[in-house]
């Protein structure tokens, strides 16, 4: 953490301590809650984890498609 970051945190902490406006504090809390949720690791279902593991095994075996092959496959699915 840089010195500038530490100073900014200290400044914000001091300013927040002096705020009595509940609506403003709630807004700050909402922003911080949103930020912490956006960096949290996504929660995957057991099915999703298994599908990811299967995909990784396929990749390690060389079972992949080029972009062109994938585009052709999607075109066939969409166009019947």
mmCIF file as gemmi writes it, N, C-alpha and C atoms, coordinates in Angstrom:
data_model
loop_
_atom_site.group_PDB
_atom_site.id
_atom_site.type_symbol
_atom_site.label_atom_id
_atom_site.label_alt_id
_atom_site.label_comp_id
_atom_site.label_asym_id
_atom_site.label_entity_id
_atom_site.label_seq_id
_atom_site.pdbx_PDB_ins_code
_atom_site.Cartn_x
_atom_site.Cartn_y
_atom_site.Cartn_z
_atom_site.occupancy
_atom_site.B_iso_or_equiv
_atom_site.pdbx_formal_charge
_atom_site.auth_seq_id
_atom_site.auth_asym_id
_atom_site.pdbx_PDB_model_num
ATOM 1 N N . UNK Axp A 1 ? 0.847 -1.17 0 1 0 ? 1 A 1
ATOM 2 C CA . UNK Axp A 1 ? 0 0 0 1 0 ? 1 A 1
ATOM 3 C C . UNK Axp A 1 ? 0.897 1.238 0 1 0 ? 1 A 1
ATOM 4 N N . UNK Axp A 2 ? 0.66 2.124 -0.914 1 0 ? 2 A 1
ATOM 5 C CA . UNK Axp A 2 ? 1.49 3.321 -1.018 1 0 ? 2 A 1
ATOM 6 C C . UNK Axp A 2 ? 1.145 4.313 0.094 1 0 ? 2 A 1
ATOM 7 N N . UNK Axp A 3 ? 2.077 5.203 0.334 1 0 ? 3 A 1
ATOM 8 C CA . UNK Axp A 3 ? 1.854 6.242 1.343 1 0 ? 3 A 1
ATOM 9 C C . UNK Axp A 3 ? 0.624 7.075 0.988 1 0 ? 3 A 1
ATOM 10 N N . UNK Axp A 4 ? 0.465 7.353 -0.301 1 0 ? 4 A 1
ATOM 11 C CA . UNK Axp A 4 ? -0.688 8.132 -0.738 1 0 ? 4 A 1
ATOM 12 C C . UNK Axp A 4 ? -2 7.42 -0.389 1 0 ? 4 A 1
ATOM 13 N N . UNK Axp A 5 ? -2.028 6.104 -0.556 1 0 ? 5 A 1
ATOM 14 C CA . UNK Axp A 5 ? -3.226 5.329 -0.225 1 0 ? 5 A 1
ATOM 15 C C . UNK Axp A 5 ? -3.505 5.401 1.269 1 0 ? 5 A 1
ATOM 16 N N . UNK Axp A 6 ? -2.47 5.263 2.082 1 0 ? 6 A 1
ATOM 17 C CA . UNK Axp A 6 ? -2.646 5.344 3.535 1 0 ? 6 A 1
ATOM 18 C C . UNK Axp A 6 ? -3.175 6.717 3.939 1 0 ? 6 A 1
ATOM 19 N N . UNK Axp A 7 ? -2.606 7.748 3.338 1 0 ? 7 A 1
ATOM 20 C CA . UNK Axp A 7 ? -3.047 9.109 3.656 1 0 ? 7 A 1
ATOM 21 C C . UNK Axp A 7 ? -4.504 9.315 3.254 1 0 ? 7 A 1
ATOM 22 N N . UNK Axp A 8 ? -4.868 8.795 2.1 1 0 ? 8 A 1
ATOM 23 C CA . UNK Axp A 8 ? -6.241 8.929 1.627 1 0 ? 8 A 1
ATOM 24 C C . UNK Axp A 8 ? -7.209 8.208 2.561 1 0 ? 8 A 1
ATOM 25 N N . UNK Axp A 9 ? -6.837 7.016 3.001 1 0 ? 9 A 1
ATOM 26 C CA . UNK Axp A 9 ? -7.694 6.277 3.93 1 0 ? 9 A 1
ATOM 27 C C . UNK Axp A 9 ? -7.869 7.046 5.235 1 0 ? 9 A 1
ATOM 28 N N . UNK Axp A 10 ? -6.782 7.596 5.726 1 0 ? 10 A 1
ATOM 29 C CA . UNK Axp A 10 ? -6.85 8.373 6.964 1 0 ? 10 A 1
ATOM 30 C C . UNK Axp A 10 ? -7.758 9.586 6.789 1 0 ? 10 A 1
ATOM 31 N N . UNK Axp A 11 ? -7.59 10.288 5.682 1 0 ? 11 A 1
ATOM 32 C CA . UNK Axp A 11 ? -8.416 11.462 5.398 1 0 ? 11 A 1
ATOM 33 C C . UNK Axp A 11 ? -9.897 11.086 5.315 1 0 ? 11 A 1
ATOM 34 N N . UNK Axp A 12 ? -10.185 10.012 4.584 1 0 ? 12 A 1
ATOM 35 C CA . UNK Axp A 12 ? -11.581 9.577 4.447 1 0 ? 12 A 1
ATOM 36 C C . UNK Axp A 12 ? -12.168 9.177 5.798 1 0 ? 12 A 1
ATOM 37 N N . UNK Axp A 13 ? -11.389 8.468 6.574 1 0 ? 13 A 1
ATOM 38 C CA . UNK Axp A 13 ? -11.855 8.048 7.896 1 0 ? 13 A 1
ATOM 39 C C . UNK Axp A 13 ? -12.202 9.266 8.746 1 0 ? 13 A 1
ATOM 40 N N . UNK Axp A 14 ? -11.323 10.248 8.746 1 0 ? 14 A 1
ATOM 41 C CA . UNK Axp A 14 ? -11.565 11.465 9.525 1 0 ? 14 A 1
ATOM 42 C C . UNK Axp A 14 ? -12.811 12.194 9.034 1 0 ? 14 A 1
ATOM 43 N N . UNK Axp A 15 ? -12.97 12.288 7.734 1 0 ? 15 A 1
ATOM 44 C CA . UNK Axp A 15 ? -14.124 13.012 7.179 1 0 ? 15 A 1
ATOM 45 C C . UNK Axp A 15 ? -15.422 12.273 7.481 1 0 ? 15 A 1
ATOM 46 N N . UNK Axp A 16 ? -15.388 10.959 7.367 1 0 ? 16 A 1
ATOM 47 C CA . UNK Axp A 16 ? -16.591 10.167 7.654 1 0 ? 16 A 1
ATOM 48 C C . UNK Axp A 16 ? -16.978 10.303 9.126 1 0 ? 16 A 1
ATOM 49 N N . UNK Axp A 17 ? -15.988 10.318 10.004 1 0 ? 17 A 1
ATOM 50 C CA . UNK Axp A 17 ? -16.258 10.474 11.437 1 0 ? 17 A 1
ATOM 51 C C . UNK Axp A 17 ? -17.01 11.767 11.736 1 0 ? 17 A 1
ATOM 52 N N . UNK Axp A 18 ? -16.831 12.778 10.911 1 0 ? 18 A 1
ATOM 53 C CA . UNK Axp A 18 ? -17.451 14.082 11.153 1 0 ? 18 A 1
ATOM 54 C C . UNK Axp A 18 ? -18.773 14.282 10.415 1 0 ? 18 A 1
ATOM 55 N N . UNK Axp A 19 ? -19.246 13.267 9.721 1 0 ? 19 A 1
ATOM 56 C CA . UNK Axp A 19 ? -20.51 13.375 8.984 1 0 ? 19 A 1
ATOM 57 C C . UNK Axp A 19 ? -21.658 12.928 9.886 1 0 ? 19 A 1
ATOM 58 N N . UNK Axp A 20 ? -22.674 13.772 9.98 1 0 ? 20 A 1
ATOM 59 C CA . UNK Axp A 20 ? -23.87 13.431 10.754 1 0 ? 20 A 1
ATOM 60 C C . UNK Axp A 20 ? -25.079 13.164 9.861 1 0 ? 20 A 1
ATOM 61 N N . UNK Axp A 21 ? -24.917 13.365 8.581 1 0 ? 21 A 1
ATOM 62 C CA . UNK Axp A 21 ? -25.998 13.177 7.614 1 0 ? 21 A 1
ATOM 63 C C . UNK Axp A 21 ? -26.17 11.681 7.346 1 0 ? 21 A 1
ATOM 64 N N . UNK Axp A 22 ? -27.241 11.122 7.905 1 0 ? 22 A 1
ATOM 65 C CA . UNK Axp A 22 ? -27.454 9.677 7.792 1 0 ? 22 A 1
ATOM 66 C C . UNK Axp A 22 ? -27.626 9.231 6.341 1 0 ? 22 A 1
ATOM 67 N N . UNK Axp A 23 ? -28.289 10.049 5.546 1 0 ? 23 A 1
ATOM 68 C CA . UNK Axp A 23 ? -28.497 9.699 4.138 1 0 ? 23 A 1
ATOM 69 C C . UNK Axp A 23 ? -27.159 9.618 3.395 1 0 ? 23 A 1
ATOM 70 N N . UNK Axp A 24 ? -26.284 10.569 3.65 1 0 ? 24 A 1
ATOM 71 C CA . UNK Axp A 24 ? -24.963 10.549 3.016 1 0 ? 24 A 1
ATOM 72 C C . UNK Axp A 24 ? -24.162 9.335 3.475 1 0 ? 24 A 1
ATOM 73 N N . UNK Axp A 25 ? -24.214 9.038 4.76 1 0 ? 25 A 1
ATOM 74 C CA . UNK Axp A 25 ? -23.501 7.863 5.279 1 0 ? 25 A 1
ATOM 75 C C . UNK Axp A 25 ? -24.045 6.58 4.648 1 0 ? 25 A 1
ATOM 76 N N . UNK Axp A 26 ? -25.359 6.511 4.488 1 0 ? 26 A 1
ATOM 77 C CA . UNK Axp A 26 ? -25.967 5.337 3.851 1 0 ? 26 A 1
ATOM 78 C C . UNK Axp A 26 ? -25.508 5.217 2.404 1 0 ? 26 A 1
ATOM 79 N N . UNK Axp A 27 ? -25.384 6.344 1.71 1 0 ? 27 A 1
ATOM 80 C CA . UNK Axp A 27 ? -24.907 6.342 0.325 1 0 ? 27 A 1
ATOM 81 C C . UNK Axp A 27 ? -23.472 5.833 0.253 1 0 ? 27 A 1
ATOM 82 N N . UNK Axp A 28 ? -22.63 6.308 1.159 1 0 ? 28 A 1
ATOM 83 C CA . UNK Axp A 28 ? -21.235 5.849 1.203 1 0 ? 28 A 1
ATOM 84 C C . UNK Axp A 28 ? -21.197 4.349 1.482 1 0 ? 28 A 1
ATOM 85 N N . UNK Axp A 29 ? -22.026 3.899 2.418 1 0 ? 29 A 1
ATOM 86 C CA . UNK Axp A 29 ? -22.074 2.465 2.74 1 0 ? 29 A 1
ATOM 87 C C . UNK Axp A 29 ? -22.493 1.645 1.525 1 0 ? 29 A 1
ATOM 88 N N . UNK Axp A 30 ? -23.491 2.127 0.795 1 0 ? 30 A 1
ATOM 89 C CA . UNK Axp A 30 ? -23.959 1.428 -0.404 1 0 ? 30 A 1
ATOM 90 C C . UNK Axp A 30 ? -22.844 1.311 -1.435 1 0 ? 30 A 1
ATOM 91 N N . UNK Axp A 31 ? -22.109 2.393 -1.627 1 0 ? 31 A 1
ATOM 92 C CA . UNK Axp A 31 ? -20.986 2.371 -2.578 1 0 ? 31 A 1
ATOM 93 C C . UNK Axp A 31 ? -19.939 1.357 -2.14 1 0 ? 31 A 1
ATOM 94 N N . UNK Axp A 32 ? -19.597 1.373 -0.864 1 0 ? 32 A 1
ATOM 95 C CA . UNK Axp A 32 ? -18.581 0.445 -0.36 1 0 ? 32 A 1
ATOM 96 C C . UNK Axp A 32 ? -19.068 -1.001 -0.421 1 0 ? 32 A 1
ATOM 97 N N . UNK Axp A 33 ? -20.342 -1.215 -0.101 1 0 ? 33 A 1
ATOM 98 C CA . UNK Axp A 33 ? -20.901 -2.57 -0.191 1 0 ? 33 A 1
ATOM 99 C C . UNK Axp A 33 ? -20.839 -3.077 -1.623 1 0 ? 33 A 1
ATOM 100 N N . UNK Axp A 34 ? -21.203 -2.217 -2.56 1 0 ? 34 A 1
ATOM 101 C CA . UNK Axp A 34 ? -21.177 -2.607 -3.973 1 0 ? 34 A 1
ATOM 102 C C . UNK Axp A 34 ? -19.755 -2.943 -4.41 1 0 ? 34 A 1
ATOM 103 N N . UNK Axp A 35 ? -18.8 -2.147 -3.986 1 0 ? 35 A 1
ATOM 104 C CA . UNK Axp A 35 ? -17.401 -2.373 -4.364 1 0 ? 35 A 1
ATOM 105 C C . UNK Axp A 35 ? -16.911 -3.696 -3.802 1 0 ? 35 A 1
ATOM 106 N N . UNK Axp A 36 ? -17.244 -4.001 -2.563 1 0 ? 36 A 1
ATOM 107 C CA . UNK Axp A 36 ? -16.764 -5.247 -1.967 1 0 ? 36 A 1
ATOM 108 C C . UNK Axp A 36 ? -17.429 -6.456 -2.615 1 0 ? 36 A 1
ATOM 109 N N . UNK Axp A 37 ? -18.666 -6.305 -3.079 1 0 ? 37 A 1
ATOM 110 C CA . UNK Axp A 37 ? -19.341 -7.404 -3.764 1 0 ? 37 A 1
ATOM 111 C C . UNK Axp A 37 ? -18.748 -7.643 -5.136 1 0 ? 37 A 1
ATOM 112 N N . UNK Axp A 38 ? -18.332 -6.572 -5.803 1 0 ? 38 A 1
ATOM 113 C CA . UNK Axp A 38 ? -17.832 -6.722 -7.166 1 0 ? 38 A 1
ATOM 114 C C . UNK Axp A 38 ? -16.457 -7.366 -7.214 1 0 ? 38 A 1
ATOM 115 N N . UNK Axp A 39 ? -15.703 -7.338 -6.12 1 0 ? 39 A 1
ATOM 116 C CA . UNK Axp A 39 ? -14.389 -7.968 -6.122 1 0 ? 39 A 1
ATOM 117 C C . UNK Axp A 39 ? -14.411 -9.328 -5.438 1 0 ? 39 A 1
ATOM 118 N N . UNK Axp A 40 ? -15.534 -9.684 -4.867 1 0 ? 40 A 1
ATOM 119 C CA . UNK Axp A 40 ? -15.636 -10.981 -4.214 1 0 ? 40 A 1
ATOM 120 C C . UNK Axp A 40 ? -15.582 -12.092 -5.253 1 0 ? 40 A 1
ATOM 121 N N . UNK Axp A 41 ? -15.027 -13.205 -4.847 1 0 ? 41 A 1
ATOM 122 C CA . UNK Axp A 41 ? -14.949 -14.353 -5.743 1 0 ? 41 A 1
ATOM 123 C C . UNK Axp A 41 ? -16.357 -14.867 -6.016 1 0 ? 41 A 1
ATOM 124 N N . UNK Axp A 42 ? -16.656 -15.15 -7.264 1 0 ? 42 A 1
ATOM 125 C CA . UNK Axp A 42 ? -18.008 -15.61 -7.576 1 0 ? 42 A 1
ATOM 126 C C . UNK Axp A 42 ? -18.304 -16.962 -6.92 1 0 ? 42 A 1
ATOM 127 N N . UNK Axp A 43 ? -19.537 -17.131 -6.509 1 0 ? 43 A 1
ATOM 128 C CA . UNK Axp A 43 ? -19.962 -18.388 -5.918 1 0 ? 43 A 1
ATOM 129 C C . UNK Axp A 43 ? -20.501 -19.283 -7.027 1 0 ? 43 A 1
ATOM 130 N N . UNK Axp A 44 ? -19.881 -20.431 -7.202 1 0 ? 44 A 1
ATOM 131 C CA . UNK Axp A 44 ? -20.285 -21.351 -8.255 1 0 ? 44 A 1
ATOM 132 C C . UNK Axp A 44 ? -21.05 -22.52 -7.664 1 0 ? 44 A 1
ATOM 133 N N . UNK Axp A 45 ? -21.988 -23.031 -8.435 1 0 ? 45 A 1
ATOM 134 C CA . UNK Axp A 45 ? -22.698 -24.232 -8.011 1 0 ? 45 A 1
ATOM 135 C C . UNK Axp A 45 ? -21.784 -25.435 -8.23 1 0 ? 45 A 1
ATOM 136 N N . UNK Axp A 46 ? -22.148 -26.542 -7.628 1 0 ? 46 A 1
ATOM 137 C CA . UNK Axp A 46 ? -21.368 -27.767 -7.808 1 0 ? 46 A 1
ATOM 138 C C . UNK Axp A 46 ? -21.332 -28.161 -9.286 1 0 ? 46 A 1
ATOM 139 N N . UNK Axp A 47 ? -22.457 -27.994 -9.968 1 0 ? 47 A 1
ATOM 140 C CA . UNK Axp A 47 ? -22.53 -28.308 -11.395 1 0 ? 47 A 1
ATOM 141 C C . UNK Axp A 47 ? -21.554 -27.444 -12.187 1 0 ? 47 A 1
ATOM 142 N N . UNK Axp A 48 ? -21.511 -26.148 -11.881 1 0 ? 48 A 1
ATOM 143 C CA . UNK Axp A 48 ? -20.607 -25.248 -12.595 1 0 ? 48 A 1
ATOM 144 C C . UNK Axp A 48 ? -19.147 -25.63 -12.368 1 0 ? 48 A 1
ATOM 145 N N . UNK Axp A 49 ? -18.809 -25.971 -11.135 1 0 ? 49 A 1
ATOM 146 C CA . UNK Axp A 49 ? -17.434 -26.377 -10.82 1 0 ? 49 A 1
ATOM 147 C C . UNK Axp A 49 ? -17.069 -27.627 -11.613 1 0 ? 49 A 1
ATOM 148 N N . UNK Axp A 50 ? -17.984 -28.601 -11.673 1 0 ? 50 A 1
ATOM 149 C CA . UNK Axp A 50 ? -17.72 -29.833 -12.422 1 0 ? 50 A 1
ATOM 150 C C . UNK Axp A 50 ? -17.546 -29.552 -13.908 1 0 ? 50 A 1
ATOM 151 N N . UNK Axp A 51 ? -18.363 -28.657 -14.456 1 0 ? 51 A 1
ATOM 152 C CA . UNK Axp A 51 ? -18.248 -28.31 -15.882 1 0 ? 51 A 1
ATOM 153 C C . UNK Axp A 51 ? -16.917 -27.62 -16.173 1 0 ? 51 A 1
ATOM 154 N N . UNK Axp A 52 ? -16.483 -26.763 -15.274 1 0 ? 52 A 1
ATOM 155 C CA . UNK Axp A 52 ? -15.191 -26.092 -15.449 1 0 ? 52 A 1
ATOM 156 C C . UNK Axp A 52 ? -14.059 -27.106 -15.398 1 0 ? 52 A 1
ATOM 157 N N . UNK Axp A 53 ? -14.12 -28.035 -14.453 1 0 ? 53 A 1
ATOM 158 C CA . UNK Axp A 53 ? -13.09 -29.073 -14.356 1 0 ? 53 A 1
ATOM 159 C C . UNK Axp A 53 ? -13.06 -29.921 -15.625 1 0 ? 53 A 1
ATOM 160 N N . UNK Axp A 54 ? -14.236 -30.275 -16.137 1 0 ? 54 A 1
ATOM 161 C CA . UNK Axp A 54 ? -14.313 -31.059 -17.371 1 0 ? 54 A 1
ATOM 162 C C . UNK Axp A 54 ? -13.712 -30.278 -18.536 1 0 ? 54 A 1
ATOM 163 N N . UNK Axp A 55 ? -14.015 -28.995 -18.614 1 0 ? 55 A 1
ATOM 164 C CA . UNK Axp A 55 ? -13.475 -28.158 -19.69 1 0 ? 55 A 1
ATOM 165 C C . UNK Axp A 55 ? -11.956 -28.068 -19.603 1 0 ? 55 A 1
ATOM 166 N N . UNK Axp A 56 ? -11.426 -27.943 -18.397 1 0 ? 56 A 1
ATOM 167 C CA . UNK Axp A 56 ? -9.968 -27.882 -18.222 1 0 ? 56 A 1
ATOM 168 C C . UNK Axp A 56 ? -9.313 -29.186 -18.673 1 0 ? 56 A 1
ATOM 169 N N . UNK Axp A 57 ? -9.956 -30.311 -18.358 1 0 ? 57 A 1
ATOM 170 C CA . UNK Axp A 57 ? -9.41 -31.607 -18.804 1 0 ? 57 A 1
ATOM 171 C C . UNK Axp A 57 ? -9.422 -31.691 -20.326 1 0 ? 57 A 1
ATOM 172 N N . UNK Axp A 58 ? -10.503 -31.235 -20.94 1 0 ? 58 A 1
ATOM 173 C CA . UNK Axp A 58 ? -10.59 -31.243 -22.406 1 0 ? 58 A 1
ATOM 174 C C . UNK Axp A 58 ? -9.492 -30.389 -23.02 1 0 ? 58 A 1
ATOM 175 N N . UNK Axp A 59 ? -9.261 -29.229 -22.457 1 0 ? 59 A 1
ATOM 176 C CA . UNK Axp A 59 ? -8.212 -28.343 -22.973 1 0 ? 59 A 1
ATOM 177 C C . UNK Axp A 59 ? -6.85 -28.997 -22.848 1 0 ? 59 A 1
ATOM 178 N N . UNK Axp A 60 ? -6.593 -29.638 -21.701 1 0 ? 60 A 1
ATOM 179 C CA . UNK Axp A 60 ? -5.28 -30.264 -21.511 1 0 ? 60 A 1
ATOM 180 C C . UNK Axp A 60 ? -5.062 -31.431 -22.471 1 0 ? 60 A 1
ATOM 181 N N . UNK Axp A 61 ? -6.151 -32.021 -22.974 1 0 ? 61 A 1
ATOM 182 C CA . UNK Axp A 61 ? -6.051 -33.103 -23.962 1 0 ? 61 A 1
ATOM 183 C C . UNK Axp A 61 ? -5.997 -32.563 -25.385 1 0 ? 61 A 1
ATOM 184 N N . UNK Axp A 62 ? -6.067 -31.257 -25.522 1 0 ? 62 A 1
ATOM 185 C CA . UNK Axp A 62 ? -6.037 -30.66 -26.85 1 0 ? 62 A 1
ATOM 186 C C . UNK Axp A 62 ? -7.376 -30.672 -27.554 1 0 ? 62 A 1
ATOM 187 N N . UNK Axp A 63 ? -8.427 -30.932 -26.818 1 0 ? 63 A 1
ATOM 188 C CA . UNK Axp A 63 ? -9.769 -30.978 -27.4 1 0 ? 63 A 1
ATOM 189 C C . UNK Axp A 63 ? -10.344 -29.562 -27.44 1 0 ? 63 A 1
ATOM 190 N N . UNK Axp A 64 ? -9.881 -28.796 -28.409 1 0 ? 64 A 1
ATOM 191 C CA . UNK Axp A 64 ? -10.314 -27.406 -28.531 1 0 ? 64 A 1
ATOM 192 C C . UNK Axp A 64 ? -10.74 -27.116 -29.962 1 0 ? 64 A 1
ATOM 193 N N . UNK Axp A 65 ? -11.362 -25.973 -30.16 1 0 ? 65 A 1
ATOM 194 C CA . UNK Axp A 65 ? -11.759 -25.517 -31.485 1 0 ? 65 A 1
ATOM 195 C C . UNK Axp A 65 ? -11.073 -24.188 -31.774 1 0 ? 65 A 1
ATOM 196 N N . UNK Axp A 66 ? -10.798 -23.949 -33.043 1 0 ? 66 A 1
ATOM 197 C CA . UNK Axp A 66 ? -10.336 -22.622 -33.431 1 0 ? 66 A 1
ATOM 198 C C . UNK Axp A 66 ? -11.539 -21.692 -33.409 1 0 ? 66 A 1
ATOM 199 N N . UNK Axp A 67 ? -11.3 -20.395 -33.463 1 0 ? 67 A 1
ATOM 200 C CA . UNK Axp A 67 ? -12.412 -19.443 -33.523 1 0 ? 67 A 1
ATOM 201 C C . UNK Axp A 67 ? -13.28 -19.712 -34.743 1 0 ? 67 A 1
ATOM 202 N N . UNK Axp A 68 ? -12.634 -20.015 -35.853 1 0 ? 68 A 1
ATOM 203 C CA . UNK Axp A 68 ? -13.38 -20.278 -37.085 1 0 ? 68 A 1
ATOM 204 C C . UNK Axp A 68 ? -14.272 -21.506 -36.923 1 0 ? 68 A 1
ATOM 205 N N . UNK Axp A 69 ? -13.733 -22.579 -36.334 1 0 ? 69 A 1
ATOM 206 C CA . UNK Axp A 69 ? -14.524 -23.787 -36.121 1 0 ? 69 A 1
ATOM 207 C C . UNK Axp A 69 ? -15.706 -23.507 -35.187 1 0 ? 69 A 1
ATOM 208 N N . UNK Axp A 70 ? -15.462 -22.734 -34.147 1 0 ? 70 A 1
ATOM 209 C CA . UNK Axp A 70 ? -16.531 -22.404 -33.202 1 0 ? 70 A 1
ATOM 210 C C . UNK Axp A 70 ? -17.611 -21.569 -33.887 1 0 ? 70 A 1
ATOM 211 N N . UNK Axp A 71 ? -17.187 -20.605 -34.71 1 0 ? 71 A 1
ATOM 212 C CA . UNK Axp A 71 ? -18.157 -19.785 -35.447 1 0 ? 71 A 1
ATOM 213 C C . UNK Axp A 71 ? -19.013 -20.646 -36.365 1 0 ? 71 A 1
ATOM 214 N N . UNK Axp A 72 ? -18.377 -21.589 -37.065 1 0 ? 72 A 1
ATOM 215 C CA . UNK Axp A 72 ? -19.122 -22.473 -37.964 1 0 ? 72 A 1
ATOM 216 C C . UNK Axp A 72 ? -20.117 -23.328 -37.187 1 0 ? 72 A 1
ATOM 217 N N . UNK Axp A 73 ? -19.697 -23.824 -36.033 1 0 ? 73 A 1
ATOM 218 C CA . UNK Axp A 73 ? -20.571 -24.643 -35.204 1 0 ? 73 A 1
ATOM 219 C C . UNK Axp A 73 ? -21.783 -23.834 -34.728 1 0 ? 73 A 1
ATOM 220 N N . UNK Axp A 74 ? -21.553 -22.626 -34.287 1 0 ? 74 A 1
ATOM 221 C CA . UNK Axp A 74 ? -22.651 -21.766 -33.839 1 0 ? 74 A 1
ATOM 222 C C . UNK Axp A 74 ? -23.588 -21.454 -35.003 1 0 ? 74 A 1
ATOM 223 N N . UNK Axp A 75 ? -23.024 -21.175 -36.173 1 0 ? 75 A 1
ATOM 224 C CA . UNK Axp A 75 ? -23.858 -20.912 -37.353 1 0 ? 75 A 1
ATOM 225 C C . UNK Axp A 75 ? -24.759 -22.1 -37.66 1 0 ? 75 A 1
ATOM 226 N N . UNK Axp A 76 ? -24.208 -23.312 -37.565 1 0 ? 76 A 1
ATOM 227 C CA . UNK Axp A 76 ? -25.017 -24.512 -37.824 1 0 ? 76 A 1
ATOM 228 C C . UNK Axp A 76 ? -26.13 -24.649 -36.788 1 0 ? 76 A 1
ATOM 229 N N . UNK Axp A 77 ? -25.825 -24.367 -35.521 1 0 ? 77 A 1
ATOM 230 C CA . UNK Axp A 77 ? -26.852 -24.446 -34.474 1 0 ? 77 A 1
ATOM 231 C C . UNK Axp A 77 ? -27.968 -23.441 -34.734 1 0 ? 77 A 1
ATOM 232 N N . UNK Axp A 78 ? -27.575 -22.227 -35.102 1 0 ? 78 A 1
ATOM 233 C CA . UNK Axp A 78 ? -28.565 -21.167 -35.287 1 0 ? 78 A 1
ATOM 234 C C . UNK Axp A 78 ? -29.39 -21.34 -36.555 1 0 ? 78 A 1
ATOM 235 N N . UNK Axp A 79 ? -28.772 -21.893 -37.583 1 0 ? 79 A 1
ATOM 236 C CA . UNK Axp A 79 ? -29.445 -22.014 -38.876 1 0 ? 79 A 1
ATOM 237 C C . UNK Axp A 79 ? -30.024 -23.401 -39.127 1 0 ? 79 A 1
ATOM 238 N N . UNK Axp A 80 ? -29.919 -24.257 -38.16 1 0 ? 80 A 1
ATOM 239 C CA . UNK Axp A 80 ? -30.511 -25.585 -38.275 1 0 ? 80 A 1
ATOM 240 C C . UNK Axp A 80 ? -29.78 -26.402 -39.219 1 0 ? 80 A 1
